Amino acid sequence: MGKHSRRKPSYLPKVAAGAAPLALLFAGPATALAAQTDPAIPLPLDHQREGTLERGVGFTSEGDTSVLRGFLTSTERNVYSKDLGDAKIVADVRRSASETIETRDGVTVRPDKVGALAAAKSAEVVSQGQRDTVKLDRYGSVVAGNETKLERSGARLTEAALDPRTGTPSLVSQDSRGVGASEGTYHSVRPLPGVGVINETEQHAAGGLGRALRLDGGFSGDLGGMLETGRSSGHAVDLGDFAAVGTTSAQHGGGRFKGVLPLDVGSGTDFGQEHALGGTVGPATGLVTTGQDADLAQRGAGLTGSGSNTISGDLGIGDVASARGTATTSLRGVLPTTDPAQAGRLTQSGTLDLTVLGQPAHTGMTASALPLELKPS
């Protein structure tokens, strides 16, 4: 750890932040703000607005192919603020949308190939976020936020060709689609500068589907897809330069399938999670992390599986001493199989690193079976 142990680590994941309506967080002040006819509150609110609109298009030539690329990006930001005595209220609203597109068209005439190609790719992203802040002079602040993002992408390609030497035609047709969405929230309560409680969350989901067909003296093709979801959260208590404690957790899972025409089909699923707990108290710092993951894949009558569990710890006291240890257990196997060594293999490994007054020491061992193997690491 060394000098790095003096840093205060950040235990929260960096998730997108915006804001929830003030009326849900501060019933008293928000109710007063909603009463637009209350003569005690001068109106209107201070409002600042800014935005951008960028667009572009260009043509290039790459060999026998003409390429068209274009983009469009729009952003908007509105900031509403008001000073009410010692309190200042700010609402920051951001929106953005972007789109990119690329098309390729070409005709090839060569002694070994005569053909035409047409392809296109596109991507669209839309996001909106809001962050509301209430600040009190000589005291702290309260912040709440959220952000939502939607994404979509697509690609297609068609190419037809003929070999003049043999008269053999060929055809390639590919198409894929993808979509994703995510949402994050952020809340912070700081009754005093440098002291507070922070919470963050994030959820996301994404999916995709693709196909490809080929004709070149025979027929072949494939069809595949995937679905993935995940979440993460973080919580921290910050006591300024004296101490800080934080914890994070994240989970993700997904499924996939892929078929190769006309016969071979495979599928699989995976899952993983990570957790962390750490903090600082004066010159001492500590962090413990754990992680688990598992994967199963099926192809024909065969099933392949793997999984692992890892735990690590890190403890330090300024530049005086530090210790770090890691232990990992993993398992993998193939079923059915006539080879016992392939049916399952277990591996256990561990390391320990110590540093005292700048003098390091390392020890580690890895053991696996079947067959049994031992070696230092």
C-alpha positions as CSV (number, residue, x, y, z in Angstrom):
1,M,0.0,0.0,0.0
2,G,2.8,2.4,0.9
3,K,2.0,6.0,0.2
4,H,-1.2,5.1,-1.5
5,S,-2.7,4.2,1.9
6,R,-3.0,7.9,2.7
7,R,-5.6,8.2,0.0
8,K,-9.3,7.9,0.9
9,P,-10.6,5.3,-1.6
10,S,-13.9,5.9,-3.4
11,Y,-16.2,3.0,-2.6
12,L,-19.1,4.0,-4.8
13,P,-19.5,3.0,-8.4
14,K,-19.6,5.8,-10.9
15,V,-23.2,5.6,-12.1
16,A,-25.1,8.3,-14.0
17,A,-26.8,10.9,-11.8
18,G,-29.8,13.2,-12.3
19,A,-32.6,14.0,-9.9
20,A,-35.9,13.1,-8.4
21,P,-38.6,15.7,-8.0
22,L,-38.0,18.0,-5.0
23,A,-41.5,17.4,-3.8
24,L,-40.7,13.8,-3.0
25,L,-37.6,14.8,-1.0
26,F,-38.4,18.0,0.9
27,A,-42.1,18.1,1.6
28,G,-42.0,21.4,3.4
29,P,-39.9,23.5,1.0
30,A,-41.2,21.8,-2.1
31,T,-44.8,22.4,-1.0
32,A,-44.0,26.1,-0.6
33,L,-42.4,26.2,-4.0
34,A,-45.4,24.6,-5.6
35,A,-47.6,27.3,-4.2
36,Q,-46.8,29.8,-7.0
37,T,-49.2,32.4,-5.6
38,D,-47.5,32.6,-2.2
39,P,-46.4,36.3,-2.1
40,A,-43.5,35.5,0.3
41,I,-41.6,33.8,-2.5
42,P,-40.5,36.1,-5.3
43,L,-40.9,34.8,-8.8
44,P,-39.8,33.9,-11.4
45,L,-37.0,31.4,-10.9
46,D,-33.6,32.1,-12.4
47,H,-33.3,30.1,-15.7
48,Q,-30.3,29.4,-17.8
49,R,-30.6,27.4,-21.0
50,E,-27.9,26.2,-23.4
51,G,-27.9,23.7,-26.2
52,T,-25.9,22.4,-29.2
53,L,-26.9,20.9,-32.5
54,E,-24.1,19.4,-34.5
55,R,-24.4,17.5,-37.8
56,G,-22.1,16.4,-40.5
57,V,-21.9,14.2,-43.6
58,G,-18.9,13.0,-45.7
59,F,-18.0,10.8,-48.6
60,T,-14.9,8.8,-49.0
61,S,-13.6,6.1,-51.3
62,E,-11.9,2.9,-50.1
63,G,-10.8,0.9,-53.0
64,D,-13.8,-0.2,-55.0
65,T,-16.2,0.9,-52.2
66,S,-17.9,4.3,-51.7
67,V,-18.5,5.2,-48.1
68,L,-21.0,7.7,-46.7
69,R,-20.8,8.7,-43.1
70,G,-23.1,11.0,-41.2
71,F,-23.9,12.1,-37.7
72,L,-26.4,14.2,-35.8
73,T,-26.0,15.2,-32.2
74,S,-28.3,17.4,-30.1
75,T,-27.9,18.5,-26.5
76,E,-29.9,20.6,-24.2
77,R,-29.4,21.9,-20.6
78,N,-31.7,23.8,-18.4
79,V,-30.7,25.1,-15.0
80,Y,-33.4,26.5,-12.7
81,S,-32.2,28.2,-9.4
82,K,-33.5,30.3,-6.6
83,D,-32.1,31.9,-3.5
84,L,-34.5,31.8,-0.5
85,G,-32.7,33.4,2.3
86,D,-29.8,31.2,3.4
87,A,-31.0,28.4,1.1
88,K,-30.3,28.0,-2.6
89,I,-32.2,25.5,-4.7
90,V,-30.9,24.3,-8.1
91,A,-32.5,22.0,-10.6
92,D,-30.2,20.9,-13.5
93,V,-31.9,19.1,-16.4
94,R,-29.9,17.6,-19.2
95,R,-31.1,15.9,-22.4
96,S,-29.1,14.5,-25.4
97,A,-29.8,12.6,-28.5
98,S,-27.3,11.3,-31.2
99,E,-27.4,9.2,-34.3
100,T,-24.6,7.9,-36.6
101,I,-24.9,6.1,-39.9
102,E,-22.5,4.6,-42.3
103,T,-23.3,3.1,-45.7
104,R,-21.0,1.3,-48.1
105,D,-21.7,0.6,-51.8
106,G,-19.3,-0.9,-54.3
107,V,-18.9,-2.8,-57.5
108,T,-15.9,-5.0,-58.0
109,V,-14.6,-6.1,-61.4
110,R,-11.5,-8.3,-61.3
111,P,-10.4,-11.4,-63.3
112,D,-11.3,-13.6,-60.3
113,K,-14.4,-11.7,-59.0
114,V,-17.3,-9.7,-60.3
115,G,-19.7,-8.5,-57.7
116,A,-21.6,-5.8,-55.9
117,L,-21.7,-4.9,-52.2
118,A,-24.2,-2.9,-50.1
119,A,-23.8,-2.4,-46.3
120,A,-25.1,-0.1,-43.6
121,K,-24.5,0.5,-39.9
122,S,-26.5,2.8,-37.6
123,A,-26.6,3.7,-33.9
124,E,-28.9,5.9,-31.8
125,V,-28.6,7.0,-28.2
126,V,-31.1,9.1,-26.2
127,S,-30.4,10.1,-22.6
128,Q,-32.1,12.3,-20.0
129,G,-30.9,13.2,-16.5
130,Q,-31.8,15.6,-13.8
131,R,-30.1,16.7,-10.6
132,D,-31.7,18.7,-7.8
133,T,-29.6,20.4,-5.1
134,V,-30.6,22.3,-1.9
135,K,-27.7,24.1,-0.2
136,L,-27.8,25.9,3.1
137,D,-25.2,28.5,3.9
138,R,-22.9,27.5,6.8
139,Y,-24.3,24.0,6.6
140,G,-24.3,21.3,4.0
141,S,-26.5,20.2,1.1
142,V,-28.9,17.6,-0.1
143,V,-28.6,16.2,-3.7
144,A,-30.9,13.8,-5.6
145,G,-30.5,12.7,-9.2
146,N,-31.3,10.2,-11.9
147,E,-30.4,9.5,-15.5
148,T,-32.0,7.2,-18.1
149,K,-30.3,6.1,-21.3
150,L,-31.7,4.2,-24.3
151,E,-29.5,2.8,-27.1
152,R,-30.2,1.0,-30.4
153,S,-27.9,-0.3,-33.1
154,G,-28.2,-2.1,-36.4
155,A,-26.1,-3.5,-39.2
156,R,-26.7,-5.2,-42.5
157,L,-24.5,-6.4,-45.4
158,T,-25.4,-8.0,-48.7
159,E,-22.8,-9.1,-51.3
160,A,-23.3,-11.0,-54.5
161,A,-20.4,-12.1,-56.6
162,L,-19.4,-14.4,-59.5
163,D,-16.1,-16.1,-60.2
164,P,-15.6,-15.7,-64.0
165,R,-13.1,-18.4,-64.1
166,T,-15.4,-21.1,-62.8
167,G,-18.8,-19.5,-63.1
168,T,-19.5,-20.2,-59.4
169,P,-21.9,-17.6,-57.8
170,S,-21.6,-16.6,-54.2
171,L,-24.0,-14.7,-51.9
172,V,-23.5,-13.3,-48.4
173,S,-26.4,-11.7,-46.4
174,Q,-25.9,-10.5,-42.8
175,D,-28.2,-8.6,-40.4
176,S,-27.9,-7.8,-36.7
177,R,-29.9,-5.7,-34.3
178,G,-29.2,-4.6,-30.7
179,V,-31.0,-2.6,-28.0
180,G,-30.1,-1.5,-24.5
181,A,-31.4,0.6,-21.6
182,S,-30.0,1.8,-18.3
183,E,-31.1,3.8,-15.3
184,G,-29.2,5.2,-12.4
185,T,-30.0,7.2,-9.3
186,Y,-27.9,9.2,-6.9
187,H,-28.7,10.6,-3.4
188,S,-26.4,12.5,-1.1
189,V,-27.2,14.1,2.3
190,R,-24.4,16.2,3.8
191,P,-25.5,18.1,7.0
192,L,-22.0,19.5,7.2
193,P,-19.3,20.2,4.6
194,G,-17.3,17.0,4.1
195,V,-19.7,14.9,6.2
196,G,-22.5,12.9,4.8
197,V,-24.2,9.8,3.5
198,I,-24.1,8.8,-0.2
199,N,-26.2,6.2,-2.1
200,E,-26.0,5.2,-5.8
201,T,-27.8,2.6,-7.9
202,E,-27.7,1.5,-11.5
203,Q,-29.6,-1.1,-13.5
204,H,-29.2,-2.0,-17.2
205,A,-30.4,-4.5,-19.7
206,A,-29.3,-5.2,-23.3
207,G,-30.1,-7.7,-26.0
208,G,-29.0,-8.5,-29.5
209,L,-30.0,-10.7,-32.5
210,G,-28.0,-11.5,-35.6
211,R,-28.1,-13.8,-38.6
212,A,-25.9,-14.6,-41.5
213,L,-26.5,-16.6,-44.7
214,R,-23.8,-17.8,-47.2
215,L,-24.0,-19.4,-50.6
216,D,-20.8,-20.5,-52.2
217,G,-21.1,-23.8,-54.0
218,G,-23.2,-24.9,-50.9
219,F,-25.4,-23.4,-48.3
220,S,-24.5,-22.4,-44.7
221,G,-25.7,-19.9,-42.2
222,D,-26.0,-19.1,-38.5
223,L,-28.4,-17.4,-36.1
224,G,-27.4,-16.0,-32.7
225,G,-28.7,-13.9,-29.9
226,M,-27.9,-12.7,-26.4
227,L,-29.7,-11.1,-23.4
228,E,-27.8,-9.5,-20.5
229,T,-28.9,-7.7,-17.4
230,G,-27.1,-6.3,-14.4
231,R,-27.4,-4.0,-11.4
232,S,-25.0,-2.3,-9.0
233,S,-25.3,-0.2,-5.9
234,G,-23.1,1.7,-3.5
235,H,-23.5,3.1,-0.1
236,A,-21.0,5.2,1.9
237,V,-20.7,7.2,5.1
238,D,-18.2,10.0,4.9
239,L,-16.8,11.6,8.1
240,G,-14.4,13.9,6.4
241,D,-10.7,13.5,7.2
242,F,-11.4,11.3,10.2
243,A,-13.1,8.2,8.7
244,A,-15.1,6.9,5.8
245,V,-16.9,3.5,5.2
246,G,-18.4,2.3,2.0
247,T,-19.8,-0.8,0.4
248,T,-20.7,-1.8,-3.1
249,S,-22.3,-4.7,-4.8
250,A,-23.0,-5.7,-8.4
251,Q,-24.7,-8.6,-10.1
252,H,-25.0,-9.6,-13.8
253,G,-26.5,-12.4,-15.7
254,G,-27.0,-13.3,-19.3
255,G,-28.0,-16.0,-21.8
256,R,-26.9,-16.7,-25.3
257,F,-27.6,-19.1,-28.2
258,K,-26.0,-19.7,-31.5
259,G,-26.9,-22.1,-34.3
260,V,-24.8,-23.1,-37.3
261,L,-27.0,-24.3,-40.1
262,P,-28.0,-26.9,-40.9
263,L,-27.2,-29.0,-37.8
264,D,-25.1,-27.5,-35.0
265,V,-26.8,-25.5,-32.2
266,G,-25.3,-24.2,-29.0
267,S,-26.5,-22.2,-26.1
268,G,-25.2,-20.9,-22.7
269,T,-25.8,-18.8,-19.7
270,D,-23.6,-17.0,-17.2
271,F,-23.9,-15.2,-13.9
272,G,-21.6,-13.2,-11.7
273,Q,-21.5,-10.9,-8.7
274,E,-19.0,-8.8,-6.8
275,H,-19.1,-7.2,-3.4
276,A,-16.8,-4.8,-1.6
277,L,-16.5,-3.3,1.9
278,G,-13.9,-0.8,2.9
279,G,-13.1,2.2,4.9
280,T,-10.5,4.5,6.4
281,V,-10.0,5.4,10.1
282,G,-7.2,7.9,10.6
283,P,-4.1,6.4,9.0
284,A,-5.6,2.9,8.8
285,T,-7.3,1.6,5.6
286,G,-9.0,-1.6,4.8
287,L,-10.8,-3.2,1.9
288,V,-12.4,-6.7,1.5
289,T,-13.8,-7.8,-1.8
290,T,-15.5,-11.0,-3.0
291,G,-16.6,-12.3,-6.4
292,Q,-18.3,-15.3,-7.8
293,D,-19.0,-16.2,-11.4
294,A,-20.4,-19.2,-13.2
295,D,-20.8,-20.2,-16.9
296,L,-22.6,-23.1,-18.6
297,A,-22.4,-23.8,-22.3
298,Q,-24.2,-26.5,-24.3
299,R,-23.3,-27.7,-27.8
300,G,-25.0,-30.8,-29.1
301,A,-25.0,-33.4,-26.3
302,G,-22.0,-31.9,-24.5
303,L,-22.1,-29.6,-21.5
304,T,-19.2,-27.4,-20.4
305,G,-19.3,-25.6,-17.1
306,S,-16.9,-23.4,-15.1
307,G,-17.1,-21.3,-11.9
308,S,-14.9,-19.5,-9.4
309,N,-15.0,-17.8,-6.1
310,T,-12.5,-15.2,-5.1
311,I,-12.0,-13.3,-1.8
312,S,-9.3,-10.7,-1.1
313,G,-8.4,-8.4,1.7
314,D,-6.2,-5.4,2.0
315,L,-5.1,-3.7,5.3
316,G,-2.7,-0.9,5.8
317,I,-1.4,1.5,8.5
318,G,0.1,4.5,6.8
319,D,3.7,3.8,5.7
320,V,4.3,1.5,8.6
321,A,2.8,-1.8,7.4
322,S,0.4,-3.3,4.9
323,A,-1.0,-6.8,4.2
324,R,-2.8,-8.2,1.2
325,G,-4.2,-11.6,0.7
326,T,-6.2,-13.4,-2.0
327,A,-7.7,-16.8,-2.2
328,T,-9.4,-18.3,-5.3
329,T,-11.3,-21.5,-5.9
330,S,-12.3,-22.5,-9.4
331,L,-14.0,-25.6,-10.9
332,R,-14.4,-26.6,-14.5
333,G,-15.6,-29.7,-16.3
334,V,-17.0,-31.3,-19.4
335,L,-19.9,-33.8,-19.5
336,P,-20.3,-36.4,-20.8
337,T,-16.7,-37.5,-21.2
338,T,-14.8,-40.8,-20.8
339,D,-11.7,-38.9,-19.5
340,P,-11.9,-38.5,-15.7
341,A,-9.5,-35.5,-15.8
342,Q,-11.9,-33.7,-18.2
343,A,-15.0,-34.5,-16.1
344,G,-13.9,-32.0,-13.4
345,R,-10.9,-30.1,-12.3
346,L,-10.6,-28.2,-9.0
347,T,-8.0,-25.5,-8.5
348,Q,-7.3,-23.7,-5.2
349,S,-4.8,-20.8,-5.1
350,G,-3.8,-18.2,-2.5
351,T,-1.2,-15.5,-2.0
352,L,-0.2,-13.3,0.9
353,D,1.9,-10.1,0.6
354,L,3.3,-8.3,3.6
355,T,5.2,-5.0,3.8
356,V,6.7,-3.8,7.1
357,L,8.7,-0.6,7.1
358,G,9.2,-0.8,3.4
359,Q,10.4,-4.5,3.4
360,P,8.2,-6.7,1.2
361,A,7.6,-10.4,1.6
362,H,5.5,-12.7,-0.7
363,T,4.2,-16.2,-0.4
364,G,1.7,-18.2,-2.5
365,M,0.6,-21.7,-3.5
366,T,-1.6,-23.2,-6.2
367,A,-3.1,-26.7,-5.9
368,S,-5.2,-28.4,-8.5
369,A,-6.7,-31.9,-9.0
370,L,-7.3,-34.2,-10.9
371,P,-4.5,-35.0,-11.3
372,L,-3.0,-33.5,-8.2
373,E,-0.6,-30.7,-8.8
374,L,1.2,-28.3,-6.4
375,K,3.3,-25.3,-7.3
376,P,4.3,-22.0,-5.8
377,S,2.8,-18.8,-7.2
